[in-house]
């Protein structure tokens, strides 16, 4: 079965940095499009960044220039490097895997990021 496990979340001060990881298993990782989404309390889940199987990236305007998504196919892992963090970045960050051929997608459980002084 496909499993996605996020890690790296925690408490950080404004202006600080974190790197999130999403380790995938049970799938042919290299053919999947991958992404990071986030959901704050009382708000709708929103796109943060995506990376296709070919390495093409898309970023939400709110994180462009601060966050960077990349993948390591040899480790079946994607990462989200988060710099210059702001309190409004506080949310549960979720990993997503999508097979563009079959149309099947999967979600991880999420990791909490809290930006506060």
Secondary structure, 3 states (H helix, E strand, C coil): CCEEEEECCEEECCCCCEEEEEEEECCCHHHCEEEEEEECCCCCCEEEEEECCCCCEEECCCCCCCEEEEEEHHHCEEEEEECCCCHHHCEEEEEEEECCCCCCEEECCCEEEEECC
